[in-house]
Amino acid sequence: MTTLAPPPTRDSAPHHRHRVEPPAADGTLAGRARRLFTGAPEDPRWTRPALWGILLLATALYAWNLSSITGNTFYNAAVYSGTKSWKAFFFGALDSGSFITVDKPPFALWVMGLSARVFGYGTWQLMLPMVAVGTGSVALLHRMVKRDFGPVAATIAALTLTLTPITVAITRDTNPDPILVFLMLLGAAALMKAVRTGRLMPLVWSGVAIGFAFNTKMMQAYVVLPVFFLVYLWAANAGLGRRIRNLAVATVALIVSSAWWMVVVDLIPASSRPYIGGSTDNTVWDLVIGYNGFGRIFGASSSAGSQGNGASFGGEAGLYRMFNEIMGGQISWLIPFALIALVAGLVLRGRAPRTDARRAALMLWGGWFVVHYLTFALAEGTFHPYYVTAMAPGIAALTGAGGVMLYRAFREGSAAKWAWVLPAAVAASAVWAVVLLQRVSGSGTLYTVAEIVVAVAGAVSVLGLLAGRFMKRQRLLGIAALAAVVALLAGPAAYSLSAATSSTNGTNPTAGPSTGGGMSGGGGAPQGSAGTSGSSGTSNGDGQSMGQPPSGNTSSSSGSSSEAAAESGTRPSGDGGGGMGGGTQVSSDMITYLKKHQDGATWLVAVATDQTASSIILESGQPVISMGGWSGSDNAMTLAKLKSLVKSGKLHYIIISSDTGQGTDSEIATWVKEHGTAVDSSAYSTSSSTSSSTSTSTSTSTSTSSGLYRLDASDVS
């Protein structure tokens, strides 16, 4: 077997592991600053300027027209509440009264919350950390790939990650995924340092980074763990016994950094903390293994194994999912190239020593990509397209590193079999890009131009590679390689530009034009896309489009939409799935009325779902109770708890939307209607057209059409 590899770099030999010491004159502050912009002396002069250009491009895509970004109002409300209460901040509570938490651990909320506490609450304050970690991920990937495969591979990898459409879309949002990806990359960087040196502490820091990622999005952070363990166990520069011992110690660090918040919260009496949103028994542990764990993979909505299949906004589960009408344009552009590059790269390193750094890197990035692909493709639970941004670093690294390895093998190899691998990889990805762009033909000039560019550049690249090899023209090979980069990235660039210049759905952000419905197993909500607004954040004209509270002049309409209900695989409360405020639309007039008559209560009003509550929180600036969590199905509110809150004067108002319902919801709705005082909508409506009646109310009485009820201590027997 012919084994070909790139020429050795300064990282190949132990005595060249570290950067060459600069001349004494460069040890000054000015010299260090100069190297920051020009790079190491041994790097090509274009390396650092190219990196800065890519980072500038990434920042521009993520931060373009920042004031138009609304983000996910669910998380926005929790961040706002955390700026008003340190208790709400620590628990990740939706409301500053700390009645219920969001359905994720709070690390991402802490990051955004600290920014909001320092700079004030608003659009750029919440987006600043997201733009920073998004750009930081690009820089970190560049550094990792450059160390093992050189500056050309690093530049291609960084540019590929920057132009991944779904990454652009989600980084322009307040979902936790960009922070998750950055922490996972930090863990990978520490892991590879541990592999090269055989030392323990880098591996411990890798475990700590993944632990922080766990406290960002729970079990999704652990997807890379099998790959991390395998790479270190196989390739670390240490004996087997030492490798096993180091992995054991790092595992302890991983467990501690992952579990500390969960353990603290679950040890606190339930009466002294908020209800854990998304759980079935008010514990973080249930949330970990249920809703945010096995429920995402197998469709079980809880750790008890109930089979609420959840909603897939990315189409049916199966190996083809990443290539379907919805997901294809978000992530699949370079999957064919990455797969070919992975297989070929591993073959090219086939005879290398066990500790070979390049093969270890290929194992890391290939495993990262493959494990994520299988997890997301086969997941039967709740699945949003933006989850796959976690797969993007693996694809980008394989594109850069594998592409350079294939090019060198193609140019220098004596074996005839390598004459077709690189052209075949470019052709496969170019053809697939044309297919993806054909799917959205007619959606705009941008995609038509991209299709033409891909077709022309792809043809030039393939023909140029073949002609250059057989004619032995190195310049022609270089031109063909550059054309290949254009062909591979023109399609993703078009989608990314669309994501950066259009208003995105805050709950389910995607890039590019809409390609149809994205629901399977959970309902028929349309797939969110760039250009559609799924957030109810408000704008007051001065950049506070995150719903800077209190605005007092815009409608706050949200509630238990089909998309919200599908998140947990249940029907919306107002559609027969419960009796408390589902499908509610709350006008600004009602909010003004509630604030005027709050009478010292802790909470402004109690509603059915997080969606409704978050919108009211952002408009009113007051705590609002979400009685049923995201979909209205959480058991956060009981009749006994409601009576206690009313009797103590902490809550006066509750919105009831339907006479139907089961269990606790129905019991609460019945009791409120029997003991509360219905508020006539005329008490707060400025005109007959501003009714806030619920979408599912069947009452014909004017006094109950609003679904709003007043309760006082005297109403509790």
C-alpha positions in Angstrom: 0.0 0.0 0.0 1.3 3.4 -0.9 1.3 5.8 2.1 1.6 9.5 1.3 1.5 12.3 3.7 2.2 16.1 3.8 5.8 17.0 4.5 6.8 17.4 8.1 6.0 20.6 9.9 7.4 22.1 13.1 4.9 20.0 15.1 6.1 16.6 13.7 9.2 16.3 15.9 9.2 16.7 19.7 12.0 19.3 19.7 9.8 21.5 17.3 6.6 21.1 19.3 6.7 24.7 20.5 6.9 27.9 18.5 10.4 29.1 17.6 11.5 31.8 20.0 11.5 35.2 18.2 14.5 37.5 18.1 15.2 39.5 21.2 14.0 42.7 19.6 10.6 41.1 19.1 10.2 40.4 22.8 9.0 43.9 23.4 5.4 44.8 23.7 5.4 46.3 20.2 7.0 43.1 18.9 4.3 40.9 20.5 1.6 43.1 19.1 3.1 42.9 15.7 3.2 39.1 15.8 -0.5 39.2 16.8 -1.3 40.6 13.4 1.5 39.1 11.3 1.7 35.6 12.9 4.7 33.5 13.7 7.9 34.2 11.8 7.9 30.7 10.3 4.4 31.1 8.9 3.7 32.3 5.3 3.1 36.0 5.3 -0.5 35.6 4.1 -1.5 33.3 7.0 -2.4 35.8 9.7 -3.9 38.4 7.4 -6.1 35.7 5.9 -7.2 34.6 9.4 -8.1 38.2 10.4 -10.1 38.5 7.2 -12.0 35.4 7.9 -12.7 36.5 11.5 -13.9 39.8 10.2 -16.2 38.1 7.8 -17.5 35.8 10.6 -18.1 38.8 12.9 -19.9 40.7 10.1 -22.2 37.7 9.3 -23.0 37.1 13.0 -23.6 40.8 13.9 -24.9 42.3 10.7 -28.0 44.5 11.3 -27.9 43.6 15.0 -30.9 45.7 16.0 -33.2 43.5 13.8 -32.4 40.4 15.8 -35.1 39.3 18.2 -33.6 36.1 19.5 -35.5 33.4 21.3 -37.9 35.3 23.7 -38.0 32.2 26.0 -34.3 32.6 26.8 -34.4 36.4 26.6 -37.0 36.5 29.3 -34.9 34.2 31.5 -31.9 36.4 31.0 -33.9 39.5 31.8 -35.3 37.9 35.0 -31.7 37.0 36.0 -30.8 40.7 35.8 -33.5 41.4 38.4 -32.8 38.5 40.8 -29.6 36.6 41.6 -31.8 33.7 42.7 -33.4 33.6 39.3 -29.9 34.0 37.7 -28.5 31.0 39.6 -31.4 28.6 38.9 -32.1 29.8 35.3 -35.6 30.8 36.2 -38.0 32.1 33.6 -39.4 34.8 35.9 -37.6 36.9 38.5 -40.0 35.5 41.1 -38.4 32.1 40.5 -41.5 30.0 40.0 -40.2 27.8 37.2 -36.9 27.3 35.4 -36.3 27.0 31.7 -35.8 23.5 30.3 -32.0 23.8 30.0 -29.2 24.3 32.5 -28.2 27.9 33.0 -24.6 28.4 31.9 -25.6 30.1 28.6 -28.0 32.3 30.5 -25.3 33.2 32.9 -23.0 34.3 30.1 -25.7 36.5 28.5 -26.9 37.6 31.9 -23.5 38.8 33.0 -23.3 40.8 29.8 -26.7 42.3 30.4 -25.9 43.1 34.0 -22.7 44.9 33.0 -24.0 46.7 29.9 -27.8 46.8 30.4 -30.4 44.6 28.9 -30.9 44.9 25.1 -30.1 43.4 21.7 -26.4 43.9 21.4 -25.8 43.1 25.1 -27.3 39.6 24.7 -25.8 39.1 21.3 -22.3 40.2 22.2 -21.4 36.9 23.9 -22.9 34.9 21.0 -20.9 36.8 18.3 -17.8 36.5 20.5 -18.0 32.7 20.9 -19.0 32.2 17.3 -16.0 34.1 16.1 -13.9 32.4 18.8 -14.9 29.0 17.5 -13.6 29.9 14.0 -10.3 31.1 15.5 -9.9 28.0 17.7 -10.6 25.7 14.8 -8.0 27.5 12.7 -5.4 27.1 15.4 -6.1 23.4 15.9 -6.1 22.5 12.2 -3.0 24.7 11.5 -1.0 22.9 14.2 -1.5 19.5 12.5 -2.0 20.2 8.9 -0.6 23.6 8.1 -1.9 27.1 7.3 -3.7 26.2 4.0 -5.8 23.5 5.6 -6.5 25.8 8.6 -7.6 28.7 6.4 -10.0 26.4 4.4 -11.4 24.9 7.6 -12.0 28.3 9.2 -13.6 29.7 6.1 -15.8 26.6 5.8 -17.0 26.9 9.4 -17.7 30.6 9.0 -19.9 29.9 5.9 -21.8 27.0 7.4 -25.4 28.3 6.9 -27.0 26.9 10.1 -24.0 28.2 12.1 -24.6 31.7 10.9 -28.4 31.4 11.6 -28.0 30.1 15.2 -25.2 32.5 16.1 -27.6 35.3 15.3 -29.9 34.0 18.0 -30.0 33.6 21.8 -30.3 29.8 21.9 -27.3 28.2 23.8 -25.8 26.2 20.9 -23.0 28.7 19.9 -21.7 28.5 23.5 -22.0 24.7 23.5 -19.9 24.5 20.3 -17.2 26.8 21.6 -16.9 24.8 24.9 -16.7 21.5 22.9 -13.9 22.9 20.8 -12.1 24.0 23.9 -12.4 20.5 25.2 -11.1 19.1 21.8 -8.1 21.5 21.9 -7.1 20.4 25.4 -7.6 16.8 24.4 -5.2 17.1 21.5 -2.6 18.8 23.6 -2.9 15.8 26.1 -2.5 13.4 23.2 0.7 15.1 21.9 2.3 15.5 25.3 0.9 12.6 27.3 0.4 14.9 30.3 -2.6 14.7 32.6 -3.7 18.3 33.2 -4.7 19.1 29.6 -6.9 16.0 29.7 -8.4 17.2 33.0 -9.1 20.6 31.4 -10.7 18.9 28.5 -13.1 17.1 30.9 -13.9 20.4 32.6 -14.7 22.1 29.3 -17.1 19.4 28.4 -18.6 19.6 31.9 -19.3 23.3 31.3 -20.8 22.3 27.9 -23.1 19.9 29.8 -24.3 22.8 32.0 -25.1 24.6 28.7 -27.2 21.9 27.0 -26.9 18.7 29.0 -26.5 15.4 27.2 -25.8 16.9 23.8 -22.4 17.9 25.2 -21.6 14.2 25.7 -22.0 13.2 22.1 -18.2 13.7 21.5 -17.1 11.8 24.6 -16.8 8.4 22.9 -14.5 10.0 20.3 -12.4 11.8 22.9 -11.9 8.6 24.9 -11.0 6.6 21.8 -8.5 9.2 20.4 -6.7 9.5 23.7 -6.6 5.8 24.5 -5.3 5.1 21.0 -2.9 7.9 20.2 -1.7 9.6 23.4 2.1 9.8 23.8 2.2 7.6 27.0 2.1 4.0 28.1 -1.2 2.1 28.3 -1.4 2.1 32.0 -0.7 5.8 32.2 -3.3 6.5 29.5 -6.0 4.6 31.5 -5.1 6.3 34.7 -5.2 9.7 33.1 -8.6 9.0 31.6 -9.9 7.9 35.0 -8.8 11.1 36.6 -10.2 13.2 33.8 -13.5 11.4 34.0 -13.7 12.5 37.7 -13.1 16.1 36.6 -15.8 15.7 33.9 -18.3 14.3 36.4 -17.6 17.0 39.0 -17.8 19.9 36.5 -21.0 18.4 34.9 -22.9 17.5 38.1 -22.2 20.2 40.6 -25.1 22.5 39.6 -27.5 19.6 39.3 -26.5 18.2 42.7 -26.8 21.6 44.4 -30.2 22.3 42.9 -31.6 18.8 43.7 -30.4 19.0 47.3 -32.3 22.3 47.8 -35.9 21.7 49.1 -38.4 22.1 46.3 -40.3 24.7 48.4 -37.1 26.9 48.4 -36.4 26.8 44.7 -38.3 27.1 41.4 -39.9 24.1 39.7 -37.5 22.4 37.2 -39.1 23.1 33.9 -39.3 20.1 31.5 -39.0 17.5 34.3 -41.7 15.2 35.5 -40.7 15.1 39.1 -39.2 18.5 39.8 -35.6 17.3 39.7 -32.7 18.2 37.4 -31.8 14.5 37.2 -35.1 13.7 35.5 -34.5 16.5 33.1 -31.1 15.2 32.2 -32.1 11.6 31.5 -35.6 12.3 30.3 -36.6 15.4 28.3 -33.0 16.5 27.5 -31.6 12.9 27.4 -33.2 9.7 26.1 -36.3 11.7 25.2 -34.3 13.4 22.4 -33.0 10.2 21.1 -35.8 7.7 21.5 -38.8 10.0 21.5 -39.7 9.3 25.1 -40.9 12.5 26.8 -39.7 11.6 30.2 -37.4 9.3 32.1 -40.4 7.2 33.0 -40.5 6.1 29.4 -43.7 7.7 28.2 -43.6 7.7 24.4 -44.4 11.2 23.4 -42.5 11.1 20.1 -41.9 14.9 20.2 -41.5 17.1 17.1 -39.0 17.0 14.4 -38.6 20.3 12.6 -36.0 18.7 10.5 -38.1 15.9 8.9 -38.4 12.2 9.5 -35.6 10.4 11.4 -33.3 8.3 9.2 -29.9 8.3 7.6 -31.1 10.6 4.8 -32.3 13.3 7.2 -29.3 15.6 6.7 -30.0 15.6 2.9 -33.7 16.2 2.9 -35.6 19.3 1.8 -35.3 21.0 5.2 -31.8 20.0 6.4 -29.9 19.8 3.1 -29.3 23.5 2.7 -28.4 23.9 6.4 -25.5 21.5 6.7 -25.1 18.9 4.0 -23.1 20.9 1.3 -19.7 19.4 2.2 -20.7 16.1 3.7 -19.8 14.2 0.5 -16.3 15.8 0.4 -15.8 15.4 4.1 -16.6 11.6 4.0 -14.2 11.0 1.1 -11.5 13.1 2.7 -11.9 11.2 6.0 -11.5 7.8 4.5 -8.7 8.8 2.1 -6.9 10.7 4.9 -6.9 7.7 7.2 -5.6 5.4 4.4 -2.9 7.9 3.7 -1.8 7.8 7.3 -2.2 4.0 7.5 1.5 3.2 8.3 2.1 6.1 10.6 3.1 5.3 14.3 0.4 4.9 16.9 1.1 8.4 18.3 0.9 10.1 14.9 -0.6 13.5 15.5 -2.2 13.9 12.1 -4.0 10.5 12.3 -5.2 11.3 15.8 -6.6 14.6 14.5 -8.3 12.8 11.6 -9.8 10.4 14.2 -11.0 13.3 16.3 -12.6 15.3 13.5 -13.9 12.2 11.7 -15.4 10.8 14.9 -16.8 14.2 15.8 -18.6 14.3 12.4 -19.8 10.7 12.2 -21.1 10.4 15.8 -23.0 13.7 15.5 -24.4 12.7 12.1 -25.7 9.4 13.4 -27.1 11.0 16.6 -29.0 13.7 14.8 -30.1 11.6 11.8 -31.6 8.9 13.9 -33.0 10.9 16.8 -36.7 10.3 17.1 -37.4 12.9 19.8 -37.6 16.7 19.5 -35.2 17.8 16.8 -34.6 21.3 15.5 -32.3 22.0 12.5 -30.1 24.3 14.5 -28.9 21.4 16.6 -26.6 20.3 13.8 -24.4 23.4 14.2 -22.5 21.1 16.6 -21.6 18.9 13.6 -20.1 21.9 11.6 -16.5 21.9 13.2 -16.0 18.3 12.2 -17.1 18.9 8.6 -15.0 22.0 8.3 -11.9 20.5 9.8 -12.2 17.4 7.4 -12.7 19.7 4.5 -9.6 21.7 5.2 -7.2 19.0 6.5 -8.5 16.2 4.2 -8.6 18.5 1.2 -5.0 19.5 1.6 -3.9 15.8 2.1 -5.8 14.8 -1.0 -4.3 17.6 -3.0 -0.8 16.7 -2.0 -1.4 13.0 -2.7 -3.0 13.9 -6.0 0.0 16.1 -7.0 2.9 14.1 -5.7 1.7 10.5 -5.5 3.0 7.9 -7.9 0.1 5.5 -7.4 -2.4 5.9 -10.2 -5.4 5.3 -7.9 -4.9 8.8 -6.3 -5.5 10.4 -9.7 -9.2 10.3 -9.4 -9.9 10.7 -5.6 -9.7 14.5 -5.3 -11.5 15.3 -8.6 -14.2 12.8 -7.6 -14.6 14.4 -4.2 -14.9 17.9 -5.7 -17.3 16.6 -8.4 -19.6 14.9 -5.9 -19.9 17.9 -3.7 -20.4 20.3 -6.6 -23.1 18.1 -8.1 -24.8 17.9 -4.7 -24.6 21.7 -4.3 -26.3 22.1 -7.7 -29.1 19.8 -6.5 -29.6 21.8 -3.3 -29.7 25.0 -5.2 -32.1 23.6 -7.8 -34.5 22.8 -4.9 -34.8 26.6 -4.2 -34.7 27.7 -7.8 -36.9 30.7 -8.2 -36.3 31.9 -4.7 -34.0 34.7 -5.7 -31.2 35.9 -7.9 -28.7 35.1 -5.1 -29.3 31.3 -5.4 -29.4 31.4 -9.2 -26.0 33.1 -9.3 -24.6 30.6 -6.7 -25.8 27.7 -8.9 -24.0 29.1 -11.9 -20.8 29.7 -9.9 -20.9 26.2 -8.5 -21.4 24.6 -11.8 -18.7 26.6 -13.6 -16.2 26.5 -10.8 -16.8 22.8 -10.3 -16.2 22.0 -14.0 -13.1 24.2 -14.1 -11.7 22.5 -11.0 -12.3 18.9 -12.1 -11.0 19.4 -15.6 -8.1 21.5 -14.4 -7.1 18.9 -11.8 -7.1 16.1 -14.3 -5.4 18.2 -17.1 -2.8 19.6 -14.7 -1.8 16.2 -13.3 -1.4 14.5 -16.7 0.2 17.6 -18.3 2.3 18.1 -15.2 1.4 21.8 -15.0 1.7 22.9 -11.3 0.2 26.3 -12.0 -2.8 24.7 -13.5 -3.2 22.5 -10.5 -3.1 25.6 -8.2 -5.8 27.3 -10.3 -7.9 24.2 -10.2 -7.6 23.9 -6.4 -8.7 27.5 -6.0 -11.7 26.8 -8.3 -12.5 23.8 -6.1 -12.7 26.0 -3.0 -15.1 28.4 -4.8 -17.2 25.5 -6.0 -17.5 24.0 -2.5 -18.3 27.2 -0.7 -20.4 29.3 -3.1 -23.7 27.5 -2.2 -23.1 27.8 1.6 -22.1 31.4 1.2 -25.4 32.2 -0.5 -27.4 30.6 2.3 -25.2 32.3 5.0 -25.6 35.7 3.4 -29.4 35.2 3.4 -29.3 34.3 7.1 -27.2 37.4 7.9 -29.5 39.8 6.1 -32.9 38.4 6.9 -35.0 38.3 10.0 -34.8 34.8 11.4 -37.2 32.7 13.5 -36.1 33.1 17.1 -37.4 29.7 18.1 -36.3 27.7 15.1 -33.7 29.7 13.2 -32.6 28.4 9.8 -30.8 29.9 6.8 -31.9 30.3 3.2 -35.4 30.2 1.7 -38.2 28.2 3.2 -38.3 24.6 1.8 -41.6 23.4 3.2 -42.9 22.0 6.5 -40.5 20.7 9.1 -42.8 18.8 11.3 -43.0 15.0 11.7 -44.6 13.2 14.6 -45.6 16.4 16.3 -47.9 18.4 14.2 -47.9 20.6 11.2 -46.1 23.7 12.1 -44.2 25.2 9.1 -40.4 25.1 9.2 -39.0 28.3 10.4 -36.7 30.0 7.9 -34.9 33.2 7.3 -37.4 35.8 6.5 -40.1 34.5 8.8 -40.5 35.8 12.3 -41.4 33.3 15.0 -40.5 35.6 17.9 -42.7 38.0 19.7 -39.9 40.3 20.9 -40.7 43.9 20.5 -38.8 46.9 19.1 -39.0 50.4 20.5 -37.1 52.0 17.7 -33.7 52.4 19.4 -32.3 49.0 19.0 -34.0 47.3 21.9 -35.6 44.6 19.8 -35.1 41.9 22.5 -38.3 43.2 24.1 -36.7 45.9 26.3 -39.2 46.0 29.1 -41.4 47.8 29.6 -42.3 49.1 26.2 -46.0 49.6 26.9 -46.9 50.2 23.2 -46.8 46.9 21.4 -48.8 43.8 21.5 -47.4 40.8 23.2 -48.9 37.8 21.5 -47.5 34.4 21.9 -49.0 31.4 23.7 -49.0 27.8 23.1 -48.5 27.6 19.4 -48.2 24.4 17.5 -44.5 24.8 17.4 -44.3 25.4 21.2 -46.5 22.4 21.9 -44.5 20.2 19.6 -41.3 20.9 21.5 -42.4 18.4 24.1 -44.6 16.2 21.9 -47.9 17.3 23.4 -50.9 19.2 22.1 -51.3 22.9 23.0 -53.3 23.5 26.2 -55.8 25.7 24.5 -56.5 23.0 21.9 -57.9 20.5 24.2 -54.7 19.4 25.9 -55.2 21.4 29.1 -57.3 24.1 30.7 -55.0 26.9 31.6 -54.4 29.8 29.3 -53.2 27.9 26.2 -53.4 29.8 22.9 -53.8 33.0 24.9 -53.2 36.4 23.3 -52.5 39.1 25.8 -52.8 42.7 24.6 -50.8 45.7 25.8 -54.0 47.1 27.3 -54.4 44.0 29.4 -50.8 44.2 30.6 -51.3 47.9 31.5 -54.4 46.9 33.5 -52.6 44.1 35.3 -49.7 46.4 36.3 -52.2 49.1 37.5 -54.0 46.5 39.7 -51.1 44.3 40.7 -51.6 45.5 44.3 -48.2 44.4 45.6 -48.4 40.9 44.3 -45.1 39.2 43.4 -46.4 37.9 40.1 -48.3 40.0 37.6 -50.4 37.1 36.3 -50.3 33.3 35.9 -50.6 31.8 32.4 -50.4 28.4 30.9 -47.1 28.3 29.1 -43.6 29.6 28.9 -44.2 31.2 25.5 -47.0 33.3 26.8 -45.2 34.1 30.1 -42.0 35.1 28.4 -43.7 37.6 26.1 -45.5 39.3 29.0 -42.3 39.4 31.1 -40.4 41.2 28.3 -43.2 43.7 27.7 -44.2 44.4 31.3 -40.9 43.9 33.1 -42.7 42.0 35.8 -42.6 38.4 37.0 -45.2 36.1 35.3 -46.0 32.5 36.3 -45.8 29.8 33.7 -48.0 27.1 35.3 -47.3 24.4 32.8 -43.8 25.1 31.4 -43.0 25.1 27.7 -46.1 23.2 26.4 -48.4 23.5 29.4 -47.8 19.9 30.5 -45.4 20.4 33.4 -46.9 19.9 36.9 -45.4 23.1 38.2 -48.7 24.5 39.5 -51.0 22.6 41.8 -54.3 23.7 43.2 -52.8 23.8 46.7 -49.9 25.9 45.5 -52.2 28.3 43.7 -54.4 28.7 46.8 -51.3 29.4 48.9 -50.0 32.1 46.5 -53.4 33.8 46.4 -53.9 33.6 50.2 -50.5 35.2 50.8 -51.2 38.0 48.3 -48.4 37.0 45.9 -50.7 36.4 43.0 -54.1 38.0 42.1 -54.6 37.3 38.4 -54.8 34.1 36.3 -55.8 33.5 32.7 -58.0 30.6 31.9 -58.6 29.8 28.3 -60.7 26.7 28.0 -63.3 24.6 29.7 -61.6 21.5 28.6 -58.6 19.7 30.1 -57.6 16.9 32.3 -56.0 16.4 35.7 -54.5 19.3 37.6 -55.2 21.7 34.7 -58.9 21.0 34.7 -59.0 21.2 38.5 -57.4 24.6 38.6 -59.5 26.0 35.8 -62.7 24.8 37.5 -61.7 26.2 40.9 -60.7 29.6 39.5 -64.0 29.9 37.6 -65.9 29.0 40.7 -64.1 31.3 43.2 -62.5 34.0 41.1 -64.0 37.2 39.6 -64.0 37.3 35.9 -62.6 40.6 34.5 -64.7 42.1 31.7 -62.5 42.9 28.7 -64.1 46.3 28.6 -62.2 47.1 31.8 -58.9 47.4 29.9 -59.8 47.5 26.2 -59.6 50.9 24.5 -61.9 49.7 21.7 -64.0 46.8 20.8 -61.3 45.6 18.4 -58.7 45.1 21.1 -60.3 42.1 22.7 -57.9 39.6 24.3 -60.2 36.7 24.3 -58.5 33.4 24.0 -58.3 31.5 20.8 -60.2 28.5 22.1 -62.7 30.0 24.6 -66.2 28.7 24.0 -67.9 31.1 26.4 -70.4 33.5 25.0 -70.5 35.7 28.1 -68.9 39.1 27.7 -67.6 39.0 31.3 -65.6 35.9 30.7 -64.5 36.4 27.1 -61.1 37.6 28.2 -60.3 34.5 30.3 -58.8 36.8 33.0 -59.8 36.2 36.6 -59.1 38.1 39.8 -58.4 36.2 43.0 -58.0 37.5 46.5 -57.2 36.0 49.9 -60.9 36.1 50.7 -61.6 33.8 47.8 -59.6 31.0 49.4 -61.6 29.0 51.9 
